[in-house]
Amino acid sequence: MAELSQMQCEACRADAPRLSDDEIEQYMKEIPAWTAVERDGVMRLEREYKLKDFVTALALTNKIGALAEEEGHHPEIVLTWGLVGVSWWTHAIQGLHRNDFIMAARTEATYQQDFK
C-alpha cells in the first residue's frame, strides 16, 4: 500500500486500457481491505469504513473529497451515520485503471493515519 499511496494519478483517456485480471490481482494485494466487484458491468473497488459517529464519518468523507480534487479523480461516496462507503473506478474506460488503486491506497492511508 505504501508504494501505491505515494504515486500520482495519470491523465486517463477513453482509449486507455483497462487493467487485466492479473494486474487487478497483483494490485489487490496492496489494498487487502478493499474488494473488486462488478456492478452494472463495470469493475470497481469498494470499501466501507465504520466510524464512531456522523461527524467523524463526515470528516473522512471531506478528506476523501479533498484527495479526489487534488488528483481530479472522483469516487462514489455514500455517507450515513457512522459509515462511509467508497467506490473507485475510472468512468472514461468503464472499468479499473491503476489510478483507482492509487486512490484506494491513498484513501486507506488517510483512514489509517487520521481515523483508526
N, C-alpha and C positions, 0 to 999 in steps of 0.2 A: 504494500500500500504506500509506503513512503516514497517509492520511486514514482508511481503514477501521480500521487498528490503534489509532487513538485513540478510536474510537466504543465505546459500551457497548451490550450486548445489551438488547433489549426483551423483556418477557414475551410468550411466543408461545402462543396457544391453538390448539386443534384446528381452529377455523374460520378461522384466519389464511390468507391466500392464499399459495400457492407462488409463487416468482419465475417470471416469464415467460422464454422463451428469450432474448429481447432483453436483459432485465435480467441474466441469467446471463452473457451475452456481455460486457456492459459491466463487470460486477464482475470477471470473469476477467482483464481487462486489468490489474487492480491486484494480482493474485496469479499472475503468469505461470508460476511453478514448479509450480503445482497443476494438477490435472486434474479436470474434471467428468465423472463416469462414472455409468452406471445399473447398479445391482446389485439383483437381485430386484425390479425395477420401481420402485426408489427412486433418485432422483438424489442423488449425494454428491460431496463434494470430497475428493480424495485426494492424498497426498504421501508419499514415502519420504525419510527422512534417513539418509545414510550417515555413520557416526561411527567414530572410531578404535578403540573397544573397547566392551565391555559396560558398564563403569562410566559412561562418557560417555553412552552410549545411555540408561542408566537415569536419569542426571541430567536429560537432556532430557525423558524421559517424566514425571519428577516435576514439572518446571516446567510442562509442558503440563497435567498434572493439577491443579496449583495454579491456573492460569489458568481452567480449566474450573470449578473450585469457586467461584472469585470471581464468575463470571457465572452459575452454575447451569445451564450448558450443557455437555454431556459428549460427547466423541468416542469413537470406537472407536480404541484404540491397540494396536498389535502390536509387542512388544519382542523382539528377538533380538540375538545378538551383533553389535554394530556397526551395527544398523539399527533405526530406529523408523518404523513405518507409522502414519499418522494419517488418519482418515476422519471428516469432519464432515457431518452432516445433521440436520434437525430431525425428531425422532421423532413429535412431535404432528401434523405435517402430512405425514409420509412423503415429504419432499422438501426442497428448498432454500429457505431464508429468508435475509434479509440477515444475520441472526445468524451463520450458518455462514461467510459471507465475512468478517465481523468477526473471528471466532475463528481462521479460517485465516490472516488477515493478522497477528493477534497471535501466533499460533504461529510464523509465518515471521519476525516481528521478533525474537522470543525466540531462535530459532535463529541468525539473522544476528548478533545482539548478543553472545550468550554461547557459541556453539559453532562458528562458522565460522572 
